[in-house]
Amino acid sequence: MSVLTVRDVPEDQIRVLKTRAAQAGKSLQAYMQELIARETTKPTMADMAAQLEREAAAEYTTADVLAAIDEGRGGR
């Protein structure tokens, strides 16, 4: 695993991060690792736009729509 150093972080931002980490019951290191992991797994706007373009280009039948609705209702 690599080491990451962030310099020149304002003290007020450090205080906020430490407070949030404590509220989450985590060390600052664990909190920051979770924040980085969460941020790096989110799709980018370009990824989301490409997905929307693919979905918009797809041809859906009424049966496809009804099946998706039934699938969504099954999780309730």
N, C-alpha and C positions, 0 to 999 in steps of 0.2 A: 504494500500500500504506500502511496506517495504522501508527502507532507506538503501542506499548503499554508503559506504565510500571507496574511493580508496586512499591509502596513497603512498607517495614517487613518485608522478608523476613529472617528470622533468619539469622545468619551460618552456623550449622551446616547449614541447608538449602541455602544458597548453595554451601558447600563440597561437599556431596553432589552437587548438580547439576553443578558444575564437574568433579568427579571422573568422574561418569557421562558427561559430554560428552567428556572426554579419552579415556575407555575406548572410546567409540564413534568416536573419531577425528574429532570435530567441535568446532567452536567452541561456546561456550555459547549464542550467538545461534542458530546452526543447530540445535543440540540442542533448544532451546526452541521454535523454529518447528516442528520435527518433532513434538514432544510436543503442541503445540496442534493441529496438523493431524490427528494421530491421534485426539486426544480429541474433536474437533469432527465427525469422520466416524463415530464409533461411535453406534449407535442408542441412544436413551434407553430406560429401563425401560418407559415408557408406549408407545413405538414397538414394543418387543418384545412387550409384553402384547397390543397390538392385533393384531400379526401372528399371535400364538398363537391369539387368539380367531377370527381369520379362518380359520386352518388347522383349528381344531377344528370350525368350522361347515361346513367343506367335506365333501363326500361323495366318498369314494374307493372305487374298485372294487378287486378283487383284481388285476386287470390293471394298474391304476395302481401298486399297491404293487410288483408284480413288475417293472414297467418301471423304477421308481425304484431298486430293488435292482440290476438289470442296469446301469443308468446309473452307479451308484456303483462297481460292480465294474470297469467299463470304464476308470476312471481309475487302476487299479493297474498 
